[in-house]
Amino acid sequence: MSPTRQIELLKMLRRMDQSGTAQVIMATHSPLLMACPGARLFRISRSGLDPTDLSDTDHFRMMRNFCNDPDGFLAEALYEDEA
């Protein structure tokens, strides 16, 4: 889903939250969607569901690293060890 469509979904989720008549359970890899105000994030682990923060998710860290240095990120990500 494009970032523009994700923002539209966030607007819809906000309206649903404000109505007080809906609850949404969502599985996503999108840091943008995980940043939904009021969202409670959980990570699936061997012990069950563990609460987590957006900045502690792998996907957030990966996108942050990419945005901070796209060329360096891709150089490292695409590097193949020629062993």
C-alpha angles and dihedrals in degrees: 000000000000119000089248091056091046089056089050089052090050089053090051091048090051091052090049091050092049091051090060090215102097141063122194127202109190135178111205144152092204115113088199092059092041087058091065106139111257094014118147109214126206132185120212111235138163089270094051129258116356122192113242141176125241093244090054095058120104092229094053092049091047094050091045091052091048093049092047094052116002095176095046092044093052093043089056095040094049096042111118117200107238094206 
